[in-house]
Each structure stands twice: as structure tokens, then as C-alpha cells.
Amino acid sequence: MAVFLTRMIPEAAFWRSAICEMQGRQPCALQMALIRLFSGQLKSIAIIGAGITGLTAAFHLKRQGIPVTVFEAGPRCGGVIRSARENGFLAEFGPNTILETSPEIPDLVRDLRLESRRLYTDPFAKKRYIVRNGAPLPLPSSPRAFLTTPLFSAGAKLAVLREPFVARRRDDADESVADFVVRRLNREFLDRAVDALVGGIYAGDPGKLSVRHALPKLFEQEQRYGSLIRGQIFGGRDRKRRGEIPRSKAPMFSFDEGLQVLTDALAAELGEAVRLNTAVLKAVKTAGAWQVHCENGLQEYTAIIYCGTAYQLAQLRIESPGLPDLSPLGQIRYAPIASVVLGFHRRDVGHPLDGFGMLIPKIENFKILGAIFSSSLFPNRAPADSVTLTSYLGGERTPELAFLPAEEAIGLTRTDLRALIGAAGEPVFSRVAFHRRAIPQYNVGYGKFKETLENVEKSAPGLFFAGHYRNGVSLGDSIVAGAGVAKVAAKWSQAANRT
């Protein structure tokens, strides 16, 4: 019967306008309930933001038979995920890979029927390089390699052996990554390794990032096991029980035509449920529902999942009794990044490119934060006898470089690549993408922002938050967050519709 009524009377707007026209006023709560019933939107959920988190959440809800509408202010789905092929080169303008750190990730690939298009990284590309004294040196991958590597001095190696005997921090202070590393290891480890690694994950400043929020696994290892080394040794059993895979061991993959294959497939599955170029202006809590206001009118939903950015959330008008102030979320810092993709003839690059890429600590005084050896990771990223390199400028280290004209960004990148890996020839392919607000910085004090989100969810039932500003900045984190929030929202929606 409900299906019949939904098909016969598909538009709530019709019933709203009819009632208002007859009575000359806005419909009452009972009438709105009838509108929702007859329009088939009794269990519908609104999702704001068509990035990977929002698309994943919508896909999971749709598979459970819950109608969704995804509102995207921009002209395309996928957020920062964007892949482009031109003249045989494949450029990734956002993330380059996904780590399979949770079963949710391969399950999504399977459910989208993309397994035949998934590509795991080439075993040849296992090395990770860190630059020291102007040269890329492989990051040691075993205890023996660590003892013999020239990447660290004898003092730094002794600091690792001493680490299990360093007392854990007992107070509840929000410690920076830099202070944490210096306290448990030494300054050299910070300057030579952690600074580069943090630059690769967050494009951030280890002196500002919170170890508790930016690198929670390290924080938890100290709190639970009293040591990072003991945490690595004894934490494996706990991770296995939770179904987690350590990032260092997680398989890494992409798709034959880049990561946009994933977001395109999600968008195709959702079809007309995705509304592009449709900004949400306001969300209003009413008796038993949420109103979503856009330029072309309003619709009612059982729940709302917000999957946009923190700075857009701070500007969104949300009306609900007792709602905490969301404007402080606008203080969350986003690091700007310029992604520079260059293609070279293989003969014009001296380095073997036998790895994932290289990271560059601040102390080395180069302009780029690092580079990914894209064509070493996956096949068909470059024509035969050519290579593709993806480099990054800006971040918290030198944010002004993320706003340079494209030609200047290419010039700075070429200078560094020439010095570091012998990329001496003229590039035969070049593209630049600018991300003015790329990666949220989980800086010291970030807990207050997470607390605000939790308080809003408690005070406004049916409103949920998920995304890189809350659940982690990696692509895998966003997929897991989308799946998780879909489960919570589905449970809420089903309970709300039984009352």
C-alpha cells in the first residue's frame, strides 16, 4: 500500500502547496506528518556533501532500503578525489592510494563490483625514501636495516633502544607531536623522520599537531603499553581481534583509471538521489523531522548526515532548540596544498624510482614536501618509456607556495626534482591542482571541536556528523566513517519512524 501511494503521489511539494493554498497558512505538524507519509519520505535521510564520506554513507543507506538525498553545492561528486588521463598520462589531483586498514574498504569495492578494476601497488615499489643531506635514503623496513641505515645517527638508534624505558606521561595534557617524539625518542628523530612523515600525512607542523588527535595510535600505545616499542609488539593481538590491519602492513590500492573510479561508481549507484549545484542554506528541526532548505525550496527528512567541511559547517544555519554554537568550528585550520603532476621521459630521470616516493623534512630546505613515484606504483600511469611524478607544495611549512601561479609551481618543483632524483629533462606532461583548504589540522586543543560536535548531536537528535574533520584525514578513514555513520543514522531513522 505504501509503495502504491508513493508512486501515485510522489511529490511532497504538491501536498504542501495544496494544503497551504486551501488553508492560507503553513501546514501544522499533523498535516506535515501526512505529507511525509504520502510522499514516501517517512524514512528518507538527507546527506550534505558528496565527497567520499557522504557518497559511502548514502550507498550503505540505499542498500538497506532507506531513501536518501545527497546535496552537493559543487558541480561534481568526489570532493578532492579527481583523476584525469591525457596523452597516456594519468594524473591524480587529490589522494593517490587507499590503504585497506578495515574490512569495510574491500567490502565497498566488492559491493560496487569494482574488484576487476582494482590495482594493488607493485611489489617493486615497497621502498619509502626520506631525504637526508640532499639525497633520498630508503626508510629501514627491518631491525637489521635500521641498525645499518645512514638515515639516523648512532645517537638516534640508541634512543630507540632506550624508548621502552621512558616513563609514560601521567597527566592529561594535550601534547604536541613534536614534544611527544622528543620526550620518547630525541630531537633527531623529530627533525629527520617524524617531521617528514607528518608532512606526508597532514602537510602539517609537528609542533602544532596534537599527538592525541593527529596520531592517536601512538598516543594509545604509550597510554596502554607504556612504550611505542611494546605497543608494536603486544598490540598486534588486539588489532587482530578488532579486525584492524596496521597501516604499515595494510595493502595499498587504486583503480585502473585512478581513484575517481570509486567515486564515479558510487555516484552512478545513487543516480538521481545526488543533487549537484544544490547548496543547503538552512536545516531546521521540527516536531519529528528535519527541514532542509535550498534555493529551490525545502524538503523534510527523518535525519541529516553532514559530510562537508568544518568551515562550511560553521557557516550553515542550523535551527534546533538548545543547539550549541557551531561558529568555533570555523577556527579549524586547513593546510593549503598545490599538487604538481609532471611526466618525463624515463631516460631523463636518473633515480631508479624503485619505491612509493620520497618525503622531505623541513631541515633539508627544499620547496616540495615530497613526491610520489606514481608510475612505479601502478601500471599505465604513463606511456611506455615515460614516468609520472606527483609532487606537493605548500602545507603548513610554506603555505604561500600553494597559491603560486601554475608555471611558478612547476618551476619550483622541477628545480627540486632535478636536485633530488636527477630529473634533468623537460617535462612532456604537466598539470597543477590547487587546494586552498586541503587537510584539516588536528592541532593541540582539537578536542574542543570534537566535543562541540558530540554536544550538537546530543542536543539535536537526528543530526549526525562524519568526515575528515572528525574521523581522520585518510581516504580509508573517510570510507570507514561513511559506513559507520550510515549504520547509526539507519538505526535512528528506523526507531524514529516506529514512534
C-alpha positions in Angstrom: 0.0 0.0 0.0 2.8 2.4 0.9 4.5 1.7 -2.4 1.3 2.3 -4.3 0.7 5.6 -2.5 4.4 6.7 -3.1 4.0 6.0 -6.8 0.6 7.7 -7.1 1.6 10.7 -5.1 5.3 11.2 -5.5 5.9 14.8 -4.6 5.6 16.3 -1.1 5.7 19.7 -2.6 2.3 19.1 -4.3 0.7 18.3 -1.0 2.4 21.1 0.8 1.2 23.7 -1.7 -2.3 22.2 -1.9 -2.8 22.4 1.9 -1.3 25.8 2.1 -3.4 27.1 -0.7 -6.6 25.7 0.9 -5.9 27.0 4.4 -3.8 30.1 3.6 -1.1 29.1 6.1 1.7 26.7 6.7 0.6 23.1 7.4 0.5 22.0 11.0 2.6 19.1 12.5 -0.2 16.6 11.8 -0.5 17.7 8.2 3.3 17.6 7.8 3.3 14.0 9.0 0.6 13.2 6.4 2.8 14.9 3.8 5.7 12.8 4.7 3.6 9.7 4.7 2.1 10.2 1.3 5.3 11.4 -0.3 7.2 8.3 0.7 9.8 10.3 2.7 8.9 9.0 6.1 12.3 7.2 6.3 14.3 9.4 4.0 17.7 10.8 5.1 19.4 13.9 3.8 23.2 13.9 3.3 25.1 17.1 2.9 28.3 16.7 0.9 29.1 14.4 -2.0 32.7 13.6 -1.1 33.8 10.1 -0.4 32.3 10.1 3.1 28.8 11.3 2.0 28.7 9.0 -1.0 29.7 6.0 1.0 27.1 6.7 3.7 24.4 7.2 1.0 25.4 4.0 -0.7 25.1 2.0 2.5 21.7 3.5 3.4 20.3 2.8 -0.1 21.4 -0.8 0.2 19.3 -1.0 3.4 16.3 0.3 1.5 16.4 3.7 3.1 15.8 6.6 0.6 18.5 9.2 0.6 19.1 12.6 -1.0 22.7 13.8 -1.3 23.1 17.6 -1.5 26.3 18.8 -3.2 26.9 22.5 -3.6 29.5 22.0 -6.3 29.2 20.7 -9.9 30.7 17.3 -9.3 30.9 14.4 -6.9 34.0 13.1 -5.2 35.4 16.1 -3.4 39.2 16.3 -3.7 39.3 12.9 -5.5 39.9 13.7 -9.1 41.7 11.7 -11.8 42.4 12.7 -15.4 44.0 10.8 -18.2 45.7 12.8 -21.0 48.2 11.7 -23.7 48.7 8.5 -21.9 49.5 10.0 -18.5 47.1 9.6 -15.6 47.1 12.4 -13.1 45.7 12.2 -9.6 44.9 15.7 -8.3 43.9 14.5 -4.8 44.7 11.3 -2.9 46.7 8.7 -4.8 46.0 5.5 -2.9 43.7 3.8 -0.4 45.0 1.6 2.5 42.9 -1.4 3.3 43.0 -0.9 7.1 39.4 -2.1 7.6 37.2 -4.8 6.1 34.7 -2.0 5.2 37.1 -0.9 2.5 37.4 -4.1 0.4 33.7 -4.8 1.1 32.8 -1.5 -0.6 34.9 -2.3 -3.6 33.1 -5.7 -3.8 29.7 -4.2 -3.4 30.4 -1.8 -6.2 31.6 -4.6 -8.5 35.0 -2.9 -8.9 37.2 -5.8 -7.9 38.3 -6.4 -11.6 39.4 -2.8 -11.8 41.3 -2.6 -8.5 45.1 -2.5 -8.7 47.4 -3.2 -5.8 50.7 -1.4 -5.7 53.6 -3.1 -7.4 55.8 -5.1 -5.0 58.8 -3.3 -6.7 57.6 -0.1 -5.2 57.8 -1.0 -1.5 60.6 1.3 -0.6 59.9 4.7 1.1 62.5 7.3 0.8 63.4 10.1 3.2 65.8 12.8 2.1 68.9 13.4 4.2 71.8 15.7 3.1 70.1 16.3 -0.3 69.7 12.6 -1.2 66.8 10.2 -0.9 67.6 7.3 1.5 65.4 4.3 2.0 63.5 4.2 5.3 64.6 1.0 7.0 62.0 -1.8 6.9 63.5 -4.2 9.4 65.5 -4.0 12.7 68.7 -5.0 10.9 68.2 -2.4 8.2 67.6 0.2 11.0 70.9 -0.6 12.7 72.9 -0.1 9.5 71.0 2.8 7.8 72.8 6.1 7.3 69.5 7.8 7.7 70.0 8.1 11.5 73.0 8.7 13.7 74.2 6.3 16.4 72.5 8.6 19.0 69.1 8.3 17.3 69.5 4.5 17.1 70.3 4.3 20.8 67.2 6.5 21.5 65.0 3.7 20.0 66.7 1.1 22.2 66.1 3.3 25.2 62.4 4.1 24.4 60.8 1.2 26.3 62.3 2.5 29.5 61.0 6.1 29.1 58.2 6.7 31.6 54.7 7.3 30.1 53.2 10.7 30.6 50.8 10.7 33.5 48.9 14.0 33.2 46.1 14.6 30.8 47.8 17.4 28.9 47.2 17.7 25.1 50.8 17.2 23.9 52.1 18.2 20.5 53.6 15.5 18.2 57.0 17.3 18.4 57.1 17.3 22.2 55.9 13.6 22.3 58.7 12.5 19.9 61.4 14.4 21.6 60.3 13.1 25.0 60.1 9.5 24.0 63.0 9.4 21.4 65.1 12.5 20.6 65.3 15.7 18.5 66.9 14.0 15.6 64.0 11.6 15.2 61.7 14.6 15.0 63.8 16.6 12.6 64.8 13.7 10.3 61.8 11.4 10.2 58.6 12.5 12.0 58.6 15.9 10.5 58.7 14.4 7.0 56.1 11.7 7.9 53.7 14.3 9.3 54.3 16.4 6.2 53.2 13.5 4.1 50.0 12.7 6.1 48.8 16.2 7.2 51.1 18.6 5.4 51.3 19.8 9.0 53.6 21.2 11.6 54.6 18.6 14.3 55.0 21.5 16.8 51.2 22.3 16.4 49.6 18.9 15.7 48.2 17.0 18.7 49.6 13.5 19.2 46.3 12.5 20.9 44.2 13.5 17.9 46.5 13.5 14.9 48.4 10.3 15.7 46.0 8.5 18.1 47.7 5.1 17.7 51.0 6.4 19.0 49.2 8.1 21.9 47.2 4.9 22.7 50.4 2.8 22.6 52.0 4.9 25.3 48.9 5.0 27.4 48.1 1.3 27.2 51.5 -0.3 26.9 53.8 2.4 28.3 56.0 2.3 25.2 55.8 2.6 21.4 58.0 -0.5 21.0 56.0 -2.6 23.4 52.8 -1.3 21.7 54.1 -2.6 18.3 55.0 -6.0 19.8 52.0 -6.6 22.0 49.3 -4.6 20.2 49.1 -6.9 17.3 46.7 -9.3 19.1 44.3 -6.5 20.0 44.3 -5.2 16.4 43.7 -8.6 15.0 40.7 -9.1 17.4 39.2 -5.8 16.2 39.7 -6.7 12.6 42.2 -3.9 12.1 45.3 -4.0 9.9 48.4 -1.9 10.9 49.0 0.8 8.3 52.5 -0.5 7.8 51.1 -3.8 6.7 47.9 -2.8 5.0 47.6 -3.4 1.3 47.5 -0.3 -0.8 45.5 0.1 -4.0 43.9 2.3 -6.6 42.0 1.5 -9.8 42.8 1.2 -13.5 41.8 4.8 -14.2 42.5 6.3 -10.8 40.6 6.8 -7.6 37.9 8.7 -9.3 36.6 5.3 -10.5 35.4 4.7 -6.9 33.5 8.0 -6.5 32.1 7.7 -10.1 30.8 4.3 -9.3 29.2 5.4 -6.1 27.6 8.4 -7.8 26.3 6.1 -10.6 24.7 3.7 -8.0 23.0 6.7 -6.3 21.7 8.2 -9.6 19.1 10.9 -9.2 19.5 10.8 -5.4 22.5 13.1 -5.9 21.7 16.8 -6.4 24.6 18.7 -7.8 24.9 22.5 -7.6 22.4 22.5 -4.7 23.7 24.2 -1.6 21.9 23.7 1.7 21.1 27.1 3.1 19.4 26.0 6.4 18.4 23.0 8.4 15.5 23.3 10.8 14.4 20.8 13.5 10.7 20.4 13.7 8.4 18.1 15.6 9.6 14.6 14.4 11.5 15.7 11.3 14.3 17.9 9.8 13.6 20.5 7.2 16.4 21.1 4.6 16.1 24.5 2.9 17.7 25.1 -0.5 17.2 27.8 -3.1 14.5 25.8 -4.8 12.5 25.1 -1.7 12.5 22.8 1.3 12.1 19.1 2.0 11.6 17.1 5.1 13.7 14.2 6.3 13.9 11.9 9.3 17.6 12.7 9.8 20.6 14.7 8.4 24.1 13.5 8.0 26.6 16.3 7.5 29.7 15.2 5.4 31.0 18.5 4.2 33.9 20.6 5.6 34.3 22.1 9.1 34.5 25.6 7.8 31.3 25.2 5.7 29.6 23.6 8.8 30.5 26.7 10.8 28.5 28.8 8.3 25.5 26.5 8.0 22.3 27.8 9.7 21.0 25.0 11.9 17.9 25.8 14.0 17.2 23.5 16.8 16.3 24.2 20.5 19.4 24.4 22.7 21.8 23.9 19.9 25.5 24.8 20.8 27.3 27.4 18.8 28.9 25.9 15.7 30.8 29.0 14.7 34.0 28.0 16.5 34.4 25.2 14.0 35.5 27.9 11.6 38.7 28.1 13.6 39.9 24.7 12.4 42.9 25.2 10.3 43.1 23.6 6.8 46.5 23.3 5.2 46.6 24.6 1.6 48.3 22.3 -1.0 49.3 22.5 -4.6 49.5 19.2 -6.4 52.0 19.2 -9.3 51.9 16.3 -11.7 54.8 16.0 -14.1 55.6 13.5 -16.8 59.2 12.8 -18.0 60.9 10.6 -20.5 62.4 7.7 -18.4 65.8 8.4 -19.7 65.7 12.0 -18.3 65.3 10.8 -14.6 68.4 9.4 -13.0 66.8 7.8 -9.9 65.6 4.2 -10.3 62.2 5.3 -8.8 62.1 1.9 -7.1 59.6 2.8 -4.4 56.5 4.6 -3.3 58.1 8.0 -3.3 60.1 10.3 -1.0 59.3 12.6 1.9 61.4 15.7 2.7 61.9 17.0 6.2 61.9 20.8 6.8 65.5 20.8 7.8 66.6 19.9 4.2 65.3 23.3 2.9 63.6 22.1 -0.3 60.4 23.6 -1.6 58.4 20.5 -2.2 57.0 18.5 0.7 57.7 15.2 -1.1 56.9 13.3 -4.3 55.1 10.1 -5.2 56.6 7.9 -7.9 53.1 7.4 -9.4 54.1 5.3 -12.4 56.1 3.0 -10.2 53.1 2.2 -8.1 50.6 1.2 -10.8 50.7 0.2 -14.5 49.6 2.6 -17.2 50.2 5.7 -15.3 52.5 6.9 -18.1 53.2 6.0 -21.7 55.9 3.4 -22.4 59.4 4.8 -21.6 57.9 7.6 -19.5 57.3 8.2 -15.8 54.8 10.2 -13.8 55.8 12.1 -10.6 53.3 13.7 -8.3 54.8 16.4 -6.0 53.3 18.7 -3.4 53.9 22.3 -2.4 52.6 24.4 0.5 51.2 22.8 3.6 51.8 24.4 7.0 55.5 24.6 6.2 55.3 27.1 3.4 51.6 27.8 2.8 52.3 30.7 0.4 53.6 28.2 -2.2 50.2 26.7 -2.6 49.0 30.0 -4.1 51.6 30.5 -6.7 50.7 30.7 -10.4 50.9 27.3 -12.1 54.1 28.0 -14.0 55.9 29.1 -10.9 54.7 26.0 -9.0 56.0 23.8 -11.9 59.3 25.7 -11.9 60.0 25.2 -8.2 59.0 21.5 -8.4 61.3 20.9 -11.4 64.3 22.5 -9.6 63.8 20.3 -6.6 63.3 17.1 -8.6 66.4 17.9 -10.6 68.5 18.1 -7.4 66.9 15.1 -5.7 66.3 12.5 -8.3 68.1 13.8 -11.4 65.0 14.8 -13.3 67.0 16.8 -15.8 64.9 16.9 -18.9 61.9 18.9 -19.9 58.6 17.5 -18.7 56.4 16.2 -21.5 53.3 16.5 -19.3 52.4 18.9 -16.6 49.3 19.7 -14.6 48.7 21.6 -11.4 45.8 21.5 -9.0 45.4 24.0 -6.1 43.6 23.0 -2.9 43.1 26.2 -0.9 41.8 24.3 2.1 43.0 20.7 1.7 43.7 18.9 5.0 42.2 19.8 8.4 44.9 20.2 11.1 44.3 18.2 14.2 46.3 20.7 16.3 46.7 20.9 20.0 43.3 21.7 21.5 41.4 19.9 18.8 39.4 18.1 21.4 37.2 21.1 21.9 36.0 20.8 18.3 35.2 17.1 18.7 33.4 17.9 21.9 31.3 20.5 20.2 30.2 18.0 17.5 29.3 15.5 20.2 27.3 18.1 22.1 25.4 19.1 19.0 24.5 15.5 18.2 23.2 15.1 21.8 21.1 18.3 21.7 19.8 17.8 18.1 18.6 14.2 17.7 18.7 13.0 14.1 21.7 15.2 13.2 25.0 13.4 12.6 28.5 14.4 11.6 31.1 12.4 9.7 34.2 13.2 7.6 37.8 14.2 7.6 37.4 16.9 10.2 36.2 14.3 12.7 37.2 10.8 11.8 40.7 11.0 10.3 42.1 12.5 7.2 43.0 9.4 5.1 40.7 8.1 2.4 40.3 4.9 4.3 39.2 6.8 7.4 36.5 8.5 5.3 35.2 5.3 3.9 35.0 3.7 7.3 33.4 6.9 8.7 30.7 6.9 6.0 29.9 3.2 6.6 29.8 3.8 10.3 27.5 6.9 10.3 25.2 5.1 7.9 24.6 2.4 10.5 24.0 4.9 13.3 21.6 7.0 11.1 19.7 4.0 9.8 19.1 2.8 13.4 17.9 6.2 14.4 15.7 6.5 11.4 14.0 3.2 11.9 13.4 3.9 15.6 12.0 7.4 14.8 9.6 6.1 12.2 8.2 3.5 14.6 7.1 6.3 17.0 
